[in-house]
Amino acid sequence: MAEIQQTQSFPVPAIAPFTAAQGATGDLRLHQFRSRTFRNSRYLRVWLPPGYDDPANIGRRYPVLYLNDGQNLFEAASSFTHVEWQVDETADKLIREGATPPMIIVGLDNAGRDRIREYMPHRSLHPITLRAQGNRYPKFLIQEVMPFVARNYRVATGPENTGLGGSSLGALVALYTASVRPGVFGRLLLESPSLWASSRQAIKESRKVQCWPERVFLGVGTAEAGRKDRDQSVVDDVRELAGILRHRGLDEKRLRLVIEDGATHHESAWARRFPEALTFLFGH
């Protein structure tokens, strides 16, 4: 009589409905997400590392990196400038090379016309934002988005396994979130942060922060604004923030400052620096 092969069964979590992105490298899933905090909807773009669905990895949990402006991260077709960060290609390559551990990357789409209001923590006259809602962003991310991702995917917990980042105003609200919710995010990616907004309120408030993430990558170009005096001001602001972080004990193992000569305020620059950023933040 033939021997009966016994197979071990594993519980499979019910995954919220998603659409698979066809133009991405690897497994990119788009979830339509409704926010109670902002009372609107957007896509969450969840990129899964190679081998995530392999039976051998069914019990494995993964670090997760949350990035703002999700439309610009994975596919040129959805990007505001039709240029993407190439997050999927870069992460896939670094993971396969062993430069970074396998991780989940979640792109949070911005709210389109309401992007500036959602990403601005404080009122501002430049740009004019009198009904800023960025102070709600930490609640939206920590109490809505992160629990949704944890229910649907095998994410590792703790600040050492949780990163947050963005560019421009997306970096500004990431900085604000890490500042007001210390101990949640252990990895922080700030690309070309709009530190000038709201009369440099972010820099002023950063001086009061006692607890920063374990690792911070801070990137900027020398041609961000397109005018020499403004270009210098942008770089000076980033240097000032780096000085604040160093004063709080972030040495070269915890803080990476990259000032790229000639780089502009554009997705192509952020894509170019992303391999170094990801390796520094999550590498061994």
Secondary structure, 3 states (H helix, E strand, C coil): CCCCCCCCCCCCCCCCCCEECCCCCCEEEEEEEEECCCCEEEEEEEEECCCCCCHHHCCCCECEEEEECHHHCCCHHHCCCCCCCCHHHHHHHHHHHCCCCCCEEEEECCCHHHHHHHHCCCCEECCEECCCCHHHHHHHHHHHHHHHHHHHCCECCCHHHEEEEEECHHHHHHHHHHHHCCCCCCEEEEECCCCCHHHHHHHHHHCCCCCCCCEEEEEEECCCCCCHHHHHHHHHHHHHHHHHHHHCCCCCCCEEEEEECCCCCCHHHHHHHHHHHHHHHHCC
